């Protein structure tokens, strides 16, 4: 096929949530898809990170699933026709509903698929009769969404990256590592603002590429508070009390925005009461930091004209994740840093459509547009469009579904997710999935989860289909695809639509759509914040939600006049420290924490199959502080066994001061040595997010190396 300009399409990078525009085109060889820069793309202006530049390498990878697979009675997979696969899926879903009821099924959406596909999957679950539908935000930002939605109104970035670059004076980055996890946002927006004079306060137990990116010569505008894992609440309480104390003594300095607090917030007195007997010295000691350093950071934030908070999974992935984010909200509200450009509380979303997957209702407690399923009026308005009744009680989260697999949960429908790798205590997750009566997985590769399926449906990749995705600052953008690489694969939307048509008597009415645009048109009817969008209006620039009516340009920042809460006020609530569920002891004397790498992505399904990315980081490793290395007798580059109460992995030790003494740091990307075999499955009570960021651990030395790399095709 010719690879001239007519074959080139503009789309969005499939990796992180920044939403970088790229171009792809058919290559000269059969199945080949080539990357091309998109010079005037709205978010990234032509620049891409190493993952974006390598994204097309996996489109025609030899590991692609190309035909449906059904597990035989002997436990082996055999190729099947689509008709056979559909018949098996529908028959099993009907059987489970008839024998056990609809709540015996769980449905997993995916932040690697598009808005239209996730919208249709959650509609399928609710037509089936259950709200047991969820997506990977449960493992990333569920606590952030909870706190932002209840205290401000919407579970999303309050501001846009562009207004932050242009107006922000102080970047408070806590538990986020944009230098590696959102590299174009970091270089194009945040670092550029610092080069232009802004200040950065970074709060993170681990020194990383973000730390190094802001070490700009001849400035002192970067401060790194390298706290102990799990002590974010004490640190922020020091900051809050420092600001309150200064304001009491020097009200004319304006560290507390009295007018904003009085007119636009509630709960200030509760915060003051919570901190009344708070001991800053003891808290600083618990954080492992000098009190003076934290007080200096408080002064920087409180005296900035426009201060913005950036939050990430280092804050959300704790049993106290909701409280962690609430304390960031407290800081923004008492200083009036909300409702204008260059301010706000801004979660940096990890996957290219994790924001959109939540927006369109692929969660157990909300319908599209974050309308609560137990809100009668909201539910009835959606039912009027859909033509069927929706269950009125929230369902199970994906972690709860996995916990119940083999017990109350008998079947699982997985679209593009990999819970065997992504959920904590991964060995037990695999054991429970093996106990299911039925599981269907639709994906592009034989994932660790697909190995346990009864039916596997081969999907197309991001580069082969169209739809919309929503990036980290609420920009909805169109993706466009080239021709299919493998003839017998199908688009996720086509698969879910066909299952819906076959499963229900009225399926032709409820699940028969000609293309993604037709699905989006229905989505607009039930999602108020997307109502004003159409494919034509999205164009190449996209639109920020909320976009209530056609012609609206969307809001680059939220809450200019009021908050979207019942009272219209921002909610302040004092919180107290909750230590991690596991703390070091004689048996497991270290603290394990985890994070992502720039070169890899989540469970590694795509990135570990990229030759370019594997050359950079071919296998997992663990960072060990020099003092700990000396105590254990660990040499840099030596293989060690890292253990927790849930499992063990073998990986290479990197001796470095990037981590603190007593803290070991590793990643979840590599199946051969995944951190999630070790992480703790304890949950935040409200958001049900697991505590990935702190677990007790131990190291054994004198072990053999793995003898293999991360690349599933490394031997080729």
LINFENGI-V819886 format. One line per field, one symbol per residue. psi: psi as a letter, one per 40 degrees, with the letter a starting at -180 (. if undefined). A space follows every 10 residues. Layout:
psi: ???
This chain:
psi: hifaddehih ahhebaedfh hiiiihadih ehhiiiigdf iddefeiiad dddedededf ieehheiihh hideeiiiii iddddddddd ddddddddde ideeiihhah eeiidddddd ddddddddei eghiaeddec fddddddddd dddhgihdii ddddddehdh hhhhfigddd dgdddddddd dddddeeiih hhhhehhadd dddeghifif ehhhggiihe fddddddddd dddddddddg deefdhgddd dddeiieddd ddddedehhd ddddddefih dddddddddd ddeidhhhhh iaedddgief dddddddddd ddddeffiei ieaahghhid iefdddddde efieeiihef hhdehddddd ddddddeiih iehiaiiddd dddehebdhd ihhhheigdd ddiifddddd ddddeidhhh hhieigiddd deidhhhhii ideeiiaiih adfehhihii iaiidhdeii iddddddddd dddidfdddd ehididdddd dddddegdee deiiddddbe diihiigdih dieihdiifd diifideeih hhhiiihhii dhiiaddgei hhiiiiidei hbeedddeeh ddddddgeii ihhhiddddd defhiheihi hhiaeeaiih ihhhhiedii hehihaiedh ddghdeedih eiihddefhi gdehihiihi afiiideiad hdfde.
